[in-house]
Amino acid sequence: MDFKLSEEHVMIQQAARDFARNECLPGIIERDEKQQFPLEQIMKLADLGFLGMMVSTDYGGAGLDTISYVLAMEEISKIDASVSVCMSVNNSLVCYGLEAFGTEKQKQQYLTPLAQGKKDGELYTGAFLLSEPEAGSDATSQRSTSSVKLAIPISPAILMCCKASPGNWLFIISFNSPSFNPNLVSSFAM
Ligand SMILES: Cc1cc2nc3c(=O)[nH]c(=O)nc-3n(C[C@H](O)[C@H](O)[C@H](O)COP(=O)(O)OP(=O)(O)OC[C@H]3O[C@@H](n4cnc5c(N)ncnc54)[C@H](O)[C@@H]3O)c2cc1C
């Protein structure tokens, strides 16, 4: 097996490394202490095309492979875990799910701006709400159902995201079936 990175992989790795050092490192301790959402950094990630790395170019993504995504995540995570978790949630939990399971209408309406991280010049990203206090690792034990509108599972990461820019986030929310059948968990875009 050939483990050598391609020229394109090395370029993406270097771009992510430079971004982390130049854009994430300055002010990181202050942002962390003040619990500030890294808005400026996420806007720049959108410009780099890092918010929809594996999304098809048909839907505004970068159309890159998993290795490229992992290399970029690795470089950014080394420096700034807050930026990298926002990047991973948008790429993996939101864009991937929509591209793999969404309808064509949902893809046109939501996936395209999500993959670009912007809509009408404003930040547009996604959050995934699955975890509940009593159903963390064992997500199929969640108690919220789609029939109970306000019983929305919220994780600490999502609270952080909501606080940043409530008007421009798409929330993918997972609910168990009313019969609490672990095989019937559904996700909704809101
Ligand atoms: C950086 C980050 C971002 C996140 N973002 C989101 C998000 O955006 N949306 C979202 O919905 N969720 C998110 N989560 C996940 C969520 O917040 C929970 O942290 C996660 O699901 C784990 O649940 P828990 O903390 O209740 O731990 P628990 O599930 O209660 O686990 C506690 C401990 O018990 C161990 N354990 C659990 N089950 C077993 C078992 N069967 N056998 C042996 N040991 C076991 C675990 O390994 C762990 O050490 C995020 C988590 C992290 C770390």
The ligand as an SDF file (V2000), in Angstrom:
LIG
                    3D

 53 58  0  0  0  0  0  0  0  0999 V2000
  -15.9340   18.0250   21.2150 C   0  0  0  0  0  0  0  0  0  0  0  0
  -17.3110   17.4030   21.2610 C   0  0  0  0  0  0  0  0  0  0  0  0
  -18.3210   17.9460   20.4980 C   0  0  0  0  0  0  0  0  0  0  0  0
  -19.5790   17.3940   20.5450 C   0  0  0  0  0  0  0  0  0  0  0  0
  -20.5580   17.9210   19.7830 N   0  0  0  0  0  0  0  0  0  0  0  0
  -21.7790   17.4140   19.7820 C   0  0  0  0  0  0  0  0  0  0  0  0
  -22.8000   17.9840   18.9810 C   0  0  0  0  0  0  0  0  0  0  0  0
  -22.5860   18.9560   18.2780 O   0  0  0  0  0  0  0  0  0  0  0  0
  -24.0150   17.4100   19.0110 N   0  0  0  0  0  0  0  0  0  0  0  0
  -24.2950   16.3340   19.7790 C   0  0  0  0  0  0  0  0  0  0  0  0
  -25.4190   15.8830   19.7480 O   0  0  0  0  0  0  0  0  0  0  0  0
  -23.3470   15.7460   20.5510 N   0  0  0  0  0  0  0  0  0  0  0  0
  -22.0960   16.2720   20.5740 C   0  0  0  0  0  0  0  0  0  0  0  0
  -21.0960   15.6990   21.3570 N   0  0  0  0  0  0  0  0  0  0  0  0
  -21.3560   14.4560   22.1000 C   0  0  0  0  0  0  0  0  0  0  0  0
  -21.9770   14.6430   23.4830 C   0  0  0  0  0  0  0  0  0  0  0  0
  -21.8290   15.9390   23.9650 O   0  0  0  0  0  0  0  0  0  0  0  0
  -21.4680   13.6420   24.5350 C   0  0  0  0  0  0  0  0  0  0  0  0
  -20.2840   14.1390   25.0820 O   0  0  0  0  0  0  0  0  0  0  0  0
  -21.1490   12.2830   24.0500 C   0  0  0  0  0  0  0  0  0  0  0  0
  -22.2250   11.7190   23.3590 O   0  0  0  0  0  0  0  0  0  0  0  0
  -20.7570   11.3910   25.2480 C   0  0  0  0  0  0  0  0  0  0  0  0
  -21.8200   11.3350   26.1490 O   0  0  0  0  0  0  0  0  0  0  0  0
  -21.6330   11.5760   27.7280 P   0  0  0  0  0  0  0  0  0  0  0  0
  -20.7420   12.7340   27.9590 O   0  0  0  0  0  0  0  0  0  0  0  0
  -23.0040   11.5750   28.3230 O   0  0  0  0  0  0  0  0  0  0  0  0
  -20.8050   10.3270   28.2120 O   0  0  0  0  0  0  0  0  0  0  0  0
  -21.3800    8.8730   28.5970 P   0  0  0  0  0  0  0  0  0  0  0  0
  -22.0460    8.2740   27.4020 O   0  0  0  0  0  0  0  0  0  0  0  0
  -22.1950    8.9750   29.8390 O   0  0  0  0  0  0  0  0  0  0  0  0
  -20.0350    8.1080   28.9110 O   0  0  0  0  0  0  0  0  0  0  0  0
  -19.2800    8.3730   30.1000 C   0  0  0  0  0  0  0  0  0  0  0  0
  -18.1580    7.4000   30.1870 C   0  0  0  0  0  0  0  0  0  0  0  0
  -18.6650    6.0320   30.2120 O   0  0  0  0  0  0  0  0  0  0  0  0
  -18.0640    5.2740   29.1800 C   0  0  0  0  0  0  0  0  0  0  0  0
  -19.0570    4.3610   28.6100 N   0  0  0  0  0  0  0  0  0  0  0  0
  -20.2070    4.7230   27.9920 C   0  0  0  0  0  0  0  0  0  0  0  0
  -20.8790    3.6280   27.6010 N   0  0  0  0  0  0  0  0  0  0  0  0
  -20.1430    2.5730   27.9770 C   0  0  0  0  0  0  0  0  0  0  0  0
  -20.3100    1.1460   27.8690 C   0  0  0  0  0  0  0  0  0  0  0  0
  -21.3910    0.6180   27.3050 N   0  0  0  0  0  0  0  0  0  0  0  0
  -19.3410    0.3650   28.3520 N   0  0  0  0  0  0  0  0  0  0  0  0
  -18.2500    0.8780   28.9470 C   0  0  0  0  0  0  0  0  0  0  0  0
  -18.0370    2.2160   29.0900 N   0  0  0  0  0  0  0  0  0  0  0  0
  -18.9710    3.0420   28.6200 C   0  0  0  0  0  0  0  0  0  0  0  0
  -17.5620    6.2690   28.1420 C   0  0  0  0  0  0  0  0  0  0  0  0
  -16.4600    5.7550   27.4220 O   0  0  0  0  0  0  0  0  0  0  0  0
  -17.1710    7.4530   29.0060 C   0  0  0  0  0  0  0  0  0  0  0  0
  -15.8670    7.3000   29.5210 O   0  0  0  0  0  0  0  0  0  0  0  0
  -19.8300   16.2560   21.3610 C   0  0  0  0  0  0  0  0  0  0  0  0
  -18.8070   15.7320   22.1330 C   0  0  0  0  0  0  0  0  0  0  0  0
  -17.5540   16.2900   22.0800 C   0  0  0  0  0  0  0  0  0  0  0  0
  -16.4630   15.6510   22.9140 C   0  0  0  0  0  0  0  0  0  0  0  0
  1  2  1  0
  2  3  1  0
  2 52  2  0
  3  4  2  0
  4  5  1  0
  4 50  1  0
  5  6  2  0
  6  7  1  0
  6 13  1  0
  7  8  2  0
  7  9  1  0
  9 10  1  0
 10 11  2  0
 10 12  1  0
 12 13  2  0
 13 14  1  0
 14 15  1  0
 14 50  1  0
 15 16  1  0
 16 17  1  0
 16 18  1  0
 18 19  1  0
 18 20  1  0
 20 21  1  0
 20 22  1  0
 22 23  1  0
 23 24  1  0
 24 25  2  0
 24 26  1  0
 24 27  1  0
 27 28  1  0
 28 29  2  0
 28 30  1  0
 28 31  1  0
 31 32  1  0
 32 33  1  0
 33 34  1  0
 33 48  1  0
 34 35  1  0
 35 36  1  0
 35 46  1  0
 36 37  1  0
 36 45  1  0
 37 38  2  0
 38 39  1  0
 39 40  1  0
 39 45  2  0
 40 41  1  0
 40 42  2  0
 42 43  1  0
 43 44  2  0
 44 45  1  0
 46 47  1  0
 46 48  1  0
 48 49  1  0
 50 51  2  0
 51 52  1  0
 52 53  1  0
M  END
$$$$
